[in-house]
Amino acid sequence: MKRATDVVRAGQWPTQDRTDTVTLLFDDRYRRRLRMLGDGGLDFLLDLAEPVVLRGGDGLRLEEGGFVEVKAAEENLVEIRGRDAAAFARIAWHLGNRHLPAQIDADRILIRDDHVIVDMLKGLGAEVRAVRAPFDPEGGAYGQHNHDLAHPHGHVHDERHG
């Protein structure tokens, strides 16, 4: 079986050497060792030294040469926008205070649907709507990968969470 033993970040590997692609949901993109089936039928083993968050555009280097490109699958998400820059910043602060996985773009934030959070955002004056899009949230300032919702990411909290 072919083995992918290294992750090369998006933009750092020769895309002309792409052998196949693998399309994965966000929850399926934090892996160390797993048998995978590429979109074009390539059967391979992801065999990394440690778990790694795979991002859209990353290349999985195959031992015998070539790369499998990681693609982020479309998911059901909530798109959040603010009426102005100050509202957008306030919304981002409230989301960050809850340690939610969030993809932050220039004019919108994407999160997973959570009716409690959506209600809070509406109360803050946010524009929210359901969308289907690839989800590639921020990794966090402390290197956490936003998969463990208990958030033991190696730092001590002095503030109170609300």
C-alpha positions as CSV (number, residue, x, y, z in Angstrom):
1,M,0.0,0.0,0.0
2,K,1.3,3.5,-0.8
3,R,2.2,5.6,2.2
4,A,2.0,9.4,2.8
5,T,4.6,10.2,5.5
6,D,4.9,13.9,5.4
7,V,2.7,17.0,5.1
8,V,3.9,19.9,3.0
9,R,2.0,23.1,3.5
10,A,-0.1,24.7,0.7
11,G,2.0,26.7,-1.7
12,Q,5.2,24.8,-0.7
13,W,4.9,21.7,-2.8
14,P,4.9,21.2,-6.6
15,T,1.3,20.9,-7.6
16,Q,2.3,19.4,-11.0
17,D,3.3,16.3,-8.9
18,R,-0.2,15.8,-7.7
19,T,-1.2,12.2,-7.9
20,D,-4.7,12.5,-6.4
21,T,-6.8,14.6,-4.1
22,V,-8.6,13.7,-0.8
23,T,-11.6,15.7,0.3
24,L,-12.2,15.8,4.0
25,L,-14.5,17.5,6.5
26,F,-12.8,19.6,9.2
27,D,-13.2,16.9,11.9
28,D,-11.4,14.4,9.6
29,R,-8.4,16.7,9.0
30,Y,-6.6,16.1,12.3
31,R,-4.9,12.8,11.8
32,R,-1.7,10.8,12.3
33,R,-2.4,7.4,10.9
34,L,-5.4,6.4,8.8
35,R,-6.1,4.5,5.6
36,M,-7.5,6.9,3.0
37,L,-9.1,6.7,-0.4
38,G,-8.4,9.6,-2.7
39,D,-11.1,11.2,-4.8
40,G,-9.5,9.6,-7.9
41,G,-9.3,6.1,-6.3
42,L,-5.8,6.1,-4.8
43,D,-5.7,3.8,-1.8
44,F,-3.0,5.0,0.6
45,L,-2.0,5.1,4.3
46,L,-1.5,8.4,6.0
47,D,1.4,7.5,8.3
48,L,2.7,10.6,10.1
49,A,5.0,10.8,13.1
50,E,2.5,12.8,15.1
51,P,-1.1,14.1,14.5
52,V,-1.3,17.2,12.2
53,V,-4.1,19.5,11.3
54,L,-4.4,19.1,7.5
55,R,-5.4,22.3,5.7
56,G,-7.0,22.8,2.3
57,G,-4.2,22.9,-0.3
58,D,-1.7,20.9,1.8
59,G,0.2,18.1,0.0
60,L,0.6,14.7,1.5
61,R,4.0,13.5,0.2
62,L,4.0,9.9,-1.0
63,E,7.1,7.8,-0.2
64,E,7.5,6.7,-3.8
65,G,7.0,10.2,-5.1
66,G,4.0,12.4,-5.8
67,F,1.5,14.2,-3.6
68,V,-2.1,13.8,-2.6
69,E,-3.7,17.3,-2.3
70,V,-5.9,17.9,0.7
71,K,-9.2,19.6,-0.1
72,A,-11.6,20.9,2.6
73,A,-15.1,19.5,2.1
74,E,-18.1,21.8,2.1
75,E,-19.9,21.8,5.4
76,N,-23.1,23.3,6.8
77,L,-21.9,26.5,8.5
78,V,-23.1,29.9,9.7
79,E,-21.7,33.0,8.0
80,I,-21.5,36.1,10.3
81,R,-21.1,39.7,9.3
82,G,-21.1,42.9,11.2
83,R,-22.8,46.2,10.1
84,D,-19.4,48.0,10.4
85,A,-15.8,47.4,11.5
86,A,-16.5,48.0,15.2
87,A,-19.5,45.6,15.2
88,F,-17.4,43.0,13.4
89,A,-14.6,43.3,16.0
90,R,-17.1,43.0,18.9
91,I,-18.6,39.9,17.3
92,A,-15.2,38.4,16.8
93,W,-14.3,39.1,20.5
94,H,-17.5,37.4,21.7
95,L,-16.8,34.3,19.5
96,G,-13.2,34.2,20.6
97,N,-14.2,34.4,24.3
98,R,-16.1,31.1,23.7
99,H,-13.1,29.4,22.1
100,L,-15.2,28.3,19.1
101,P,-13.5,27.1,16.0
102,A,-13.9,30.0,13.6
103,Q,-12.7,30.8,10.1
104,I,-12.0,34.6,10.0
105,D,-12.1,36.2,6.5
106,A,-11.8,39.9,5.7
107,D,-15.5,40.6,5.9
108,R,-17.1,37.5,7.5
109,I,-16.6,34.8,10.1
110,L,-17.6,31.2,9.6
111,I,-18.6,28.9,12.5
112,R,-20.5,25.7,12.9
113,D,-24.2,26.0,13.4
114,D,-25.1,26.4,17.1
115,H,-28.5,27.9,17.8
116,V,-27.4,29.3,21.2
117,I,-24.5,31.1,19.6
118,V,-26.6,32.3,16.6
119,D,-29.1,33.8,19.0
120,M,-26.3,35.5,20.9
121,L,-24.9,36.9,17.6
122,K,-28.3,38.2,16.5
123,G,-28.6,39.9,19.9
124,L,-25.3,41.6,19.2
125,G,-26.7,42.9,15.9
126,A,-24.8,40.5,13.7
127,E,-26.0,39.4,10.2
128,V,-26.1,35.6,10.2
129,R,-27.1,33.2,7.5
130,A,-26.7,29.5,6.8
131,V,-24.1,28.6,4.1
132,R,-22.3,25.5,2.7
133,A,-18.6,26.1,2.4
134,P,-15.2,24.5,3.2
135,F,-14.3,25.1,6.8
136,D,-10.7,25.9,7.7
137,P,-10.7,27.6,11.1
138,E,-7.9,29.5,12.7
139,G,-5.4,27.3,14.7
140,G,-5.2,29.6,17.7
141,A,-2.4,31.7,19.2
142,Y,-1.2,28.8,21.3
143,G,-1.0,26.3,18.5
144,Q,-4.1,24.4,19.4
145,H,-6.0,22.9,16.6
146,N,-9.6,23.7,17.8
147,H,-10.6,20.0,18.0
148,D,-10.7,19.5,21.7
149,L,-13.7,21.5,22.9
150,A,-12.5,21.2,26.6
151,H,-9.7,23.4,25.4
152,P,-6.7,22.2,27.4
153,H,-4.2,24.0,25.1
154,G,-1.3,24.6,27.4
155,H,-2.0,27.9,29.0
156,V,-3.6,29.1,32.2
157,H,-6.7,31.3,32.1
158,D,-6.9,34.1,34.6
159,E,-10.0,35.6,33.0
160,R,-13.6,34.5,33.6
161,H,-15.4,33.0,30.7
162,G,-19.0,34.0,30.1
